[in-house]
Amino acid sequence: MRIVAEGAEALIYSTTLYGREVLIKYRAPKRYRIKELDESIRKTRTKKEAKLMVRASAAGVNVPEIIGVGENEIYLEKIEGRLLKDISISSQLSRKSGEQLAILHNAGITHGDFTPANLISNGNGIYLIDFGLADSTPSCEERALDILLMKRQISGARYADFAKAYSKTAKSSKDTMRRLAEIEERGRYQSRTLG
């Protein structure tokens, strides 16, 4: 077993399980928290993440298959491919990303960290990974924030492709895009007044 990635909340290990290459997302203990509180937080977040991934998959979102769930770990199918942050994002990849986010939002789930670092292109489509900040919510604001995170990470032309595909697929796209404009306007106002 070897570590392949390390995030703020979890370590990602690669290993073989019953002849199949899998990833293990393990929420390591946080020494700065009271032990009992830490154990509760890690268990709760692990279960929530797994549950949201299963719901997303059932709704048609491309996510790694969950092979098993422990108290603080999720065993996942390893998706072969490349993170969007590591490649040149084409118009097609932008559109597929927008469609996947729309399907996720249609299922009442927000990702919370929808960026090219959490999207894998494997030739067959776009896969969403890392549901650690995901939530089950009807919040228009949270949907708009998912879009804003992506908008800040890709070029204007690729964002136009992304937004068009999202708007075509998402049920509440008009409300979400209107909220996105409001959020951006708040940000512009703050930057003008803070300077």
Backbone as JSON, one array per atom type, in Angstrom:
{
  "sequence": "MRIVAEGAEALIYSTTLYGREVLIKYRAPKRYRIKELDESIRKTRTKKEAKLMVRASAAGVNVPEIIGVGENEIYLEKIEGRLLKDISISSQLSRKSGEQLAILHNAGITHGDFTPANLISNGNGIYLIDFGLADSTPSCEERALDILLMKRQISGARYADFAKAYSKTAKSSKDTMRRLAEIEERGRYQSRTLG",
  "N": [[0.86, -1.18, 0.0], [0.58, 2.2, -0.87], [0.98, 5.74, -0.45], [-0.72, 7.97, -2.53], [-1.78, 10.46, -2.76], [-2.34, 13.43, -0.82], [-4.5, 15.21, 1.16], [-6.17, 17.97, 2.82], [-7.93, 16.79, 4.59], [-7.71, 14.04, 4.24], [-5.87, 11.02, 3.45], [-4.81, 9.42, 0.48], [-4.55, 6.2, -0.55], [-3.05, 3.69, -2.62], [-3.74, 0.4, -3.52], [-3.97, -3.2, -3.83], [-6.83, -5.16, -3.99], [-8.29, -8.16, -3.63], [-7.23, -8.85, -6.13], [-7.77, -6.62, -7.59], [-7.03, -3.29, -8.5], [-7.29, -0.68, -6.26], [-8.31, 2.41, -4.67], [-7.87, 3.88, -1.5], [-9.5, 6.05, 0.53], [-8.6, 7.63, 3.31], [-9.48, 9.03, 6.31], [-7.47, 10.58, 8.39], [-6.59, 10.72, 11.9], [-6.97, 13.8, 13.7], [-4.85, 15.44, 15.62], [-5.13, 17.8, 17.01], [-7.74, 17.97, 17.78], [-10.19, 17.08, 20.27], [-10.16, 13.71, 21.23], [-12.55, 12.03, 21.2], [-14.37, 13.71, 19.9], [-13.05, 14.06, 17.46], [-13.09, 11.42, 16.45], [-15.85, 11.08, 16.08], [-16.43, 13.1, 14.19], [-14.85, 12.28, 11.98], [-15.97, 9.73, 11.38], [-18.64, 10.46, 10.79], [-18.31, 12.23, 8.6], [-17.13, 10.52, 6.73], [-19.15, 8.58, 6.27], [-21.16, 10.27, 5.27], [-19.96, 11.28, 2.93], [-19.65, 8.92, 1.4], [-22.33, 8.14, 1.12], [-23.39, 10.3, -0.36], [-21.94, 10.01, -2.73], [-22.93, 7.58, -3.66], [-25.62, 8.29, -4.1], [-25.2, 10.24, -6.08], [-24.12, 8.69, -8.15], [-26.3, 6.99, -8.68], [-27.97, 8.86, -9.79], [-26.85, 9.3, -12.21], [-24.38, 10.52, -12.41], [-20.94, 10.47, -13.18], [-18.93, 8.8, -11.12], [-16.31, 7.36, -9.1], [-16.7, 3.87, -8.47], [-17.93, 2.71, -5.38], [-16.39, 0.43, -3.38], [-16.26, -0.46, -0.82], [-16.93, 0.57, 2.6], [-15.47, 1.77, 5.5], [-15.05, 2.64, 9.0], [-13.56, 5.04, 8.91], [-12.7, 5.15, 6.33], [-12.94, 4.96, 2.76], [-13.28, 2.66, 0.21], [-12.38, 2.69, -3.07], [-13.05, 2.39, -6.6], [-10.38, 2.55, -8.89], [-9.97, 5.09, -11.11], [-8.74, 5.23, -14.27], [-6.93, 7.72, -15.88], [-6.57, 11.27, -16.43], [-6.19, 14.11, -14.33], [-8.11, 17.06, -14.82], [-6.78, 19.4, -14.22], [-4.21, 18.91, -14.97], [-4.02, 18.81, -17.68], [-4.57, 20.16, -21.03], [-7.54, 21.79, -21.31], [-10.16, 20.95, -23.31], [-12.82, 22.12, -25.5], [-14.78, 20.16, -25.6], [-14.29, 18.69, -23.22], [-14.87, 20.67, -21.38], [-17.62, 21.04, -21.84], [-18.58, 18.48, -21.14], [-17.93, 18.49, -18.43], [-19.6, 20.53, -17.49], [-22.09, 19.35, -17.98], [-21.98, 17.13, -16.24], [-21.86, 18.41, -13.74], [-24.35, 19.65, -13.75], [-26.08, 17.42, -13.72], [-25.43, 16.42, -11.22], [-26.32, 18.57, -9.59], [-29.04, 18.5, -10.26], [-29.75, 16.28, -8.86], [-29.88, 17.22, -6.35], [-27.51, 17.68, -5.0], [-24.57, 19.32, -4.01], [-21.16, 19.93, -4.89], [-19.01, 21.3, -3.67], [-16.27, 21.64, -4.03], [-15.7, 22.01, -6.76], [-13.54, 21.81, -9.08], [-10.91, 21.77, -11.62], [-9.03, 20.11, -10.4], [-10.46, 18.12, -9.22], [-11.65, 16.59, -11.13], [-11.64, 13.98, -13.44], [-10.49, 13.02, -16.59], [-11.04, 10.34, -18.66], [-11.14, 9.42, -21.24], [-13.53, 8.14, -21.76], [-15.27, 9.83, -20.58], [-16.05, 12.36, -18.12], [-15.12, 12.17, -14.78], [-16.19, 12.73, -11.48], [-14.5, 13.41, -8.51], [-13.55, 13.24, -5.02], [-15.62, 13.95, -2.79], [-15.62, 15.16, -0.35], [-16.39, 17.69, 0.6], [-18.93, 17.84, -0.24], [-22.54, 18.26, -0.3], [-25.93, 17.62, 0.58], [-28.32, 19.55, -0.57], [-30.78, 22.08, -1.24], [-29.86, 24.55, -1.9], [-29.52, 27.4, -3.79], [-27.45, 29.19, -3.76], [-25.22, 27.59, -3.04], [-25.07, 25.94, -5.3], [-24.42, 27.86, -7.21], [-21.92, 28.63, -6.25], [-20.41, 26.32, -6.74], [-20.23, 26.51, -9.53], [-18.89, 28.96, -9.78], [-16.38, 28.35, -8.65], [-15.31, 26.68, -10.64], [-15.35, 28.43, -12.81], [-13.39, 30.28, -12.11], [-11.12, 28.84, -12.51], [-10.7, 28.1, -15.15], [-10.24, 29.01, -18.66], [-11.82, 31.85, -20.29], [-13.13, 31.16, -22.72], [-13.39, 28.38, -22.45], [-14.94, 28.33, -20.16], [-17.3, 29.43, -21.16], [-18.2, 27.33, -22.81], [-18.58, 25.38, -20.85], [-20.56, 26.62, -19.19], [-22.7, 26.85, -20.98], [-23.33, 24.15, -21.54], [-23.97, 23.33, -18.94], [-26.21, 24.97, -18.39], [-28.0, 24.03, -20.26], [-28.59, 21.5, -19.32], [-29.13, 21.56, -16.55], [-31.82, 21.74, -14.22], [-32.59, 24.0, -12.72], [-31.2, 26.11, -13.88], [-31.44, 28.84, -14.67], [-32.07, 30.27, -12.3], [-29.81, 29.58, -10.81], [-27.69, 30.67, -12.34], [-28.36, 33.34, -12.23], [-28.0, 33.79, -9.5], [-25.27, 33.33, -9.37], [-24.3, 35.58, -10.78], [-25.06, 37.55, -8.95], [-23.43, 36.87, -6.75], [-20.91, 37.33, -7.84], [-21.11, 40.06, -8.28], [-21.29, 40.99, -5.66], [-18.72, 40.33, -4.85], [-17.19, 42.03, -6.5], [-18.01, 44.51, -5.53], [-17.06, 44.39, -2.89], [-14.27, 44.24, -3.35], [-13.79, 46.74, -4.45], [-14.46, 48.44, -2.36], [-12.8, 47.6, -0.28], [-10.24, 48.23, -1.12]],
  "CA": [[0.0, 0.0, 0.0], [1.39, 3.41, -0.94], [0.24, 7.01, -0.51], [-0.66, 8.6, -3.86], [-2.21, 11.86, -2.63], [-2.59, 13.85, 0.55], [-5.3, 16.42, 1.21], [-6.34, 18.57, 4.15], [-8.72, 15.9, 5.45], [-7.55, 12.61, 4.02], [-4.77, 10.43, 2.69], [-5.28, 8.49, -0.54], [-3.62, 5.09, -0.74], [-3.3, 2.77, -3.72], [-3.43, -0.96, -3.12], [-4.68, -4.24, -4.57], [-7.8, -5.84, -3.14], [-8.84, -9.29, -4.39], [-6.73, -8.79, -7.49], [-8.24, -5.39, -8.25], [-6.38, -2.09, -8.0], [-8.27, 0.22, -5.65], [-7.83, 3.53, -3.86], [-8.48, 3.98, -0.18], [-9.5, 7.4, 1.08], [-8.56, 7.45, 4.76], [-9.48, 10.24, 7.14], [-6.53, 10.39, 9.49], [-6.91, 11.47, 13.13], [-6.46, 15.16, 13.86], [-4.36, 15.49, 17.0], [-5.54, 19.05, 17.66], [-9.12, 17.85, 18.26], [-10.46, 16.13, 21.35], [-10.21, 12.39, 20.59], [-13.92, 11.58, 20.98], [-14.95, 14.59, 18.88], [-12.38, 13.74, 16.21], [-13.61, 10.14, 15.97], [-17.22, 11.32, 15.63], [-16.37, 13.9, 12.95], [-14.31, 11.46, 10.9], [-16.97, 8.72, 11.02], [-19.79, 11.13, 10.18], [-17.94, 12.73, 7.27], [-16.89, 9.37, 5.85], [-20.46, 8.03, 5.89], [-21.85, 11.26, 4.45], [-19.33, 11.31, 1.6], [-20.0, 7.69, 0.68], [-23.77, 8.19, 0.81], [-23.6, 11.26, -1.45], [-21.39, 9.43, -3.95], [-23.88, 6.56, -4.12], [-26.75, 9.04, -4.66], [-24.77, 10.87, -7.33], [-24.01, 7.62, -9.15], [-27.67, 6.56, -9.02], [-28.58, 9.92, -10.6], [-26.19, 9.33, -13.51], [-23.1, 11.22, -12.36], [-19.79, 9.58, -13.24], [-18.09, 8.82, -9.92], [-15.72, 6.04, -8.89], [-17.55, 2.9, -7.76], [-17.55, 2.45, -3.99], [-16.23, -1.01, -3.18], [-16.54, -0.7, 0.58], [-16.82, 1.72, 3.49], [-15.13, 1.46, 6.88], [-15.38, 3.75, 9.89], [-12.88, 6.26, 8.5], [-12.13, 4.98, 5.01], [-13.79, 4.56, 1.64], [-12.54, 1.9, -0.79], [-12.9, 3.18, -4.35], [-12.52, 2.0, -7.89], [-9.37, 3.48, -9.41], [-10.3, 5.56, -12.45], [-7.55, 5.55, -15.06], [-7.13, 8.96, -16.63], [-5.78, 12.4, -15.96], [-6.93, 15.23, -13.75], [-8.22, 18.18, -15.75], [-5.79, 20.43, -13.87], [-2.92, 18.53, -15.54], [-4.08, 18.74, -19.15], [-5.21, 21.28, -21.71], [-8.98, 21.49, -21.29], [-10.8, 21.21, -24.61], [-14.22, 22.52, -25.5], [-15.57, 18.96, -25.28], [-14.14, 18.39, -21.79], [-15.61, 21.71, -20.66], [-19.05, 20.72, -21.94], [-18.86, 17.28, -20.33], [-17.85, 18.91, -17.03], [-20.83, 21.26, -17.21], [-23.19, 18.38, -17.93], [-21.87, 16.33, -15.02], [-22.25, 19.24, -12.6], [-25.8, 19.83, -13.84], [-26.72, 16.17, -13.28], [-25.23, 16.4, -9.77], [-27.23, 19.55, -9.01], [-30.41, 18.0, -10.44], [-29.96, 15.27, -7.82], [-29.93, 17.9, -5.05], [-26.2, 17.57, -4.36], [-23.52, 20.25, -4.43], [-19.86, 19.3, -4.73], [-18.25, 22.05, -2.67], [-14.89, 21.88, -4.48], [-15.78, 21.63, -8.17], [-12.43, 22.43, -9.81], [-10.21, 20.78, -12.46], [-8.28, 19.19, -9.56], [-11.36, 17.06, -8.77], [-12.29, 16.03, -12.32], [-10.75, 13.09, -14.19], [-10.86, 12.66, -17.96], [-10.45, 9.02, -18.94], [-11.43, 9.02, -22.61], [-14.95, 7.8, -21.84], [-16.07, 10.89, -19.98], [-15.52, 13.09, -16.98], [-15.47, 11.58, -13.49], [-16.07, 13.61, -10.33], [-13.89, 12.77, -7.35], [-13.43, 13.99, -3.76], [-16.9, 14.48, -2.31], [-15.43, 15.5, 1.06], [-17.11, 18.93, 0.93], [-20.25, 17.77, -0.88], [-23.67, 18.37, 0.6], [-27.28, 17.44, 0.06], [-28.93, 20.84, -0.28], [-31.48, 22.75, -2.34], [-29.35, 25.91, -1.92], [-29.13, 28.01, -5.05], [-26.14, 29.8, -3.49], [-24.2, 26.54, -3.1], [-24.93, 25.54, -6.71], [-23.71, 28.95, -7.89], [-20.53, 28.59, -5.81], [-19.77, 25.25, -7.52], [-19.92, 27.06, -10.86], [-17.88, 30.01, -9.62], [-15.07, 27.71, -8.46], [-14.82, 26.23, -11.95], [-15.13, 29.62, -13.64], [-12.13, 30.91, -11.71], [-10.0, 27.94, -12.8], [-10.53, 27.81, -16.58], [-10.26, 30.19, -19.52], [-13.14, 32.39, -20.62], [-13.74, 30.37, -23.8], [-13.78, 27.07, -21.9], [-16.05, 28.56, -19.25], [-18.51, 29.62, -21.99], [-18.64, 25.97, -23.18], [-19.03, 24.76, -19.6], [-21.81, 27.25, -18.76], [-23.75, 26.52, -21.95], [-23.73, 22.76, -21.29], [-24.62, 23.3, -17.63], [-27.52, 25.61, -18.51], [-28.87, 23.17, -21.08], [-28.92, 20.26, -18.6], [-29.6, 21.8, -15.17], [-33.24, 22.1, -14.1], [-32.73, 25.34, -12.15], [-30.04, 26.86, -14.35], [-31.66, 30.29, -14.7], [-31.93, 30.76, -10.93], [-28.43, 29.4, -10.39], [-26.84, 31.63, -13.04], [-28.7, 34.66, -11.69], [-27.33, 33.87, -8.21], [-23.84, 33.46, -9.67], [-24.06, 36.99, -11.1], [-25.17, 38.3, -7.69], [-22.23, 36.59, -5.96], [-19.79, 38.04, -8.46], [-21.31, 41.49, -8.04], [-20.9, 41.23, -4.27], [-17.27, 40.28, -4.81], [-16.65, 43.26, -7.12], [-18.28, 45.62, -4.62], [-16.13, 44.27, -1.76], [-12.91, 44.57, -3.74], [-13.71, 48.18, -4.66], [-14.54, 49.15, -1.07], [-11.7, 47.21, 0.58], [-9.0, 48.81, -1.65]],
  "C": [[0.9, 1.23, 0.0], [0.51, 4.64, -1.01], [0.41, 7.6, -1.9], [-1.11, 10.05, -3.82], [-2.48, 12.15, -1.16], [-3.34, 15.17, 0.51], [-5.39, 16.93, 2.64], [-7.03, 17.61, 5.11], [-8.37, 14.44, 5.33], [-6.26, 12.27, 3.28], [-5.38, 9.46, 1.69], [-4.19, 7.46, -0.76], [-4.03, 4.3, -1.97], [-2.89, 1.39, -3.24], [-4.2, -1.93, -4.02], [-5.58, -4.98, -3.59], [-8.48, -6.91, -3.99], [-8.48, -9.2, -5.87], [-7.12, -7.53, -8.26], [-7.53, -4.18, -7.65], [-7.44, -1.12, -7.5], [-7.54, 1.38, -4.95], [-8.57, 3.5, -2.54], [-8.37, 5.43, 0.27], [-9.65, 7.26, 2.59], [-8.51, 8.8, 5.46], [-8.64, 9.99, 8.38], [-6.96, 11.2, 10.71], [-6.27, 12.85, 13.11], [-6.1, 15.34, 15.33], [-4.8, 16.75, 17.74], [-6.98, 19.01, 18.18], [-9.2, 16.88, 19.43], [-10.75, 14.77, 20.69], [-11.63, 11.94, 20.25], [-14.61, 12.4, 19.89], [-14.36, 14.27, 17.51], [-12.94, 12.44, 15.62], [-15.02, 10.31, 15.41], [-17.23, 12.07, 14.29], [-15.9, 13.05, 11.78], [-15.32, 10.4, 10.44], [-18.14, 9.35, 10.28], [-19.47, 11.6, 8.77], [-17.7, 11.61, 6.27], [-18.21, 8.79, 5.36], [-21.21, 8.98, 4.96], [-21.28, 11.28, 3.04], [-19.72, 10.09, 0.78], [-21.47, 7.7, 0.24], [-24.04, 9.14, -0.36], [-23.05, 10.74, -2.77], [-22.33, 8.38, -4.53], [-25.1, 7.23, -4.75], [-26.4, 9.66, -5.99], [-24.69, 9.84, -8.45], [-25.39, 7.16, -9.62], [-28.36, 7.58, -9.92], [-27.94, 10.03, -11.98], [-24.89, 10.1, -13.56], [-21.98, 10.18, -12.41], [-18.93, 9.79, -12.0], [-17.44, 7.44, -9.81], [-16.69, 5.14, -8.12], [-17.02, 2.73, -6.34], [-17.54, 0.94, -3.79], [-16.53, -1.38, -1.73], [-16.35, 0.56, 1.4], [-16.51, 1.21, 4.89], [-15.51, 2.65, 7.76], [-14.81, 5.07, 9.39], [-12.28, 6.17, 7.1], [-13.18, 4.54, 4.0], [-12.89, 3.86, 0.63], [-13.2, 2.19, -2.14], [-12.26, 2.52, -5.55], [-11.48, 3.03, -8.32], [-9.74, 3.82, -10.85], [-9.0, 5.91, -13.16], [-7.86, 6.8, -15.87], [-6.27, 10.05, -16.04], [-6.69, 13.47, -15.38], [-6.98, 16.37, -14.77], [-7.2, 19.26, -15.46], [-4.44, 20.15, -14.52], [-2.9, 18.46, -17.06], [-4.68, 20.02, -19.72], [-6.69, 20.93, -21.85], [-9.61, 21.92, -22.62], [-12.23, 21.68, -24.42], [-15.11, 21.33, -25.08], [-15.49, 18.61, -23.8], [-14.88, 19.42, -20.94], [-17.1, 21.42, -20.67], [-19.42, 19.52, -21.07], [-18.84, 17.61, -18.83], [-19.12, 19.64, -16.61], [-22.03, 20.34, -17.1], [-23.17, 17.57, -16.64], [-22.27, 17.14, -13.79], [-23.76, 19.45, -12.6], [-26.55, 18.6, -13.35], [-26.61, 16.06, -11.75], [-26.21, 17.35, -9.08], [-28.68, 19.12, -9.15], [-30.77, 16.96, -9.39], [-30.01, 15.89, -6.42], [-28.63, 17.85, -4.28], [-25.3, 18.67, -4.9], [-22.17, 19.61, -4.09], [-19.01, 19.98, -3.67], [-16.81, 22.35, -3.04], [-14.78, 21.49, -5.95], [-14.73, 22.4, -8.97], [-11.77, 21.36, -10.68], [-9.37, 19.78, -11.65], [-9.13, 18.01, -9.09], [-12.18, 16.47, -9.92], [-11.26, 15.2, -13.07], [-11.33, 12.86, -15.58], [-10.22, 11.31, -18.25], [-10.74, 8.53, -20.35], [-12.89, 8.66, -22.8], [-15.84, 8.89, -21.28], [-15.32, 11.59, -18.87], [-16.02, 12.41, -15.71], [-15.24, 12.6, -12.39], [-15.48, 12.82, -9.17], [-13.9, 13.74, -6.16], [-14.73, 14.7, -3.38], [-16.82, 14.88, -0.84], [-16.15, 16.75, 1.51], [-18.51, 18.96, 0.33], [-21.35, 17.86, 0.17], [-24.97, 18.09, -0.14], [-28.05, 18.7, 0.43], [-29.67, 21.39, -1.49], [-30.94, 24.17, -2.58], [-28.87, 26.37, -3.29], [-27.73, 28.63, -4.9], [-25.02, 28.77, -3.61], [-23.99, 26.04, -4.52], [-24.11, 26.59, -7.46], [-22.23, 28.95, -7.49], [-19.76, 27.46, -6.5], [-19.34, 25.78, -8.89], [-18.82, 28.1, -10.78], [-16.48, 29.42, -9.43], [-14.48, 27.27, -9.79], [-14.49, 27.43, -12.83], [-13.79, 30.27, -13.35], [-10.91, 30.09, -12.11], [-9.74, 27.71, -14.29], [-10.64, 29.1, -17.4], [-11.69, 30.63, -19.83], [-13.85, 31.58, -21.69], [-14.21, 29.02, -23.28], [-14.93, 27.23, -20.91], [-17.35, 28.74, -20.03], [-19.07, 28.26, -22.42], [-19.25, 25.26, -21.98], [-20.41, 25.29, -19.2], [-22.96, 26.91, -19.7], [-24.26, 25.09, -21.72], [-24.45, 22.63, -19.96], [-26.05, 23.82, -17.75], [-28.51, 24.76, -19.29], [-29.39, 21.96, -20.29], [-29.53, 20.5, -17.22], [-31.04, 22.28, -15.14], [-33.42, 23.54, -13.62], [-31.63, 26.27, -12.62], [-30.24, 28.37, -14.34], [-31.48, 30.89, -13.32], [-30.47, 30.69, -10.47], [-27.51, 30.43, -11.05], [-27.12, 33.06, -12.56], [-28.0, 34.85, -10.33], [-25.81, 34.02, -8.39], [-23.48, 34.92, -9.97], [-24.13, 37.85, -9.85], [-23.93, 38.12, -6.83], [-21.04, 37.35, -6.52], [-19.9, 39.54, -8.25], [-20.94, 41.86, -6.6], [-19.38, 41.26, -4.14], [-16.63, 41.53, -5.4], [-16.85, 44.44, -6.19], [-17.29, 45.59, -3.46], [-14.72, 44.68, -2.17], [-12.75, 46.06, -3.99], [-13.68, 48.9, -3.32], [-13.38, 48.81, -0.15], [-10.38, 47.87, 0.16], [-8.86, 50.2, -1.18]]
}
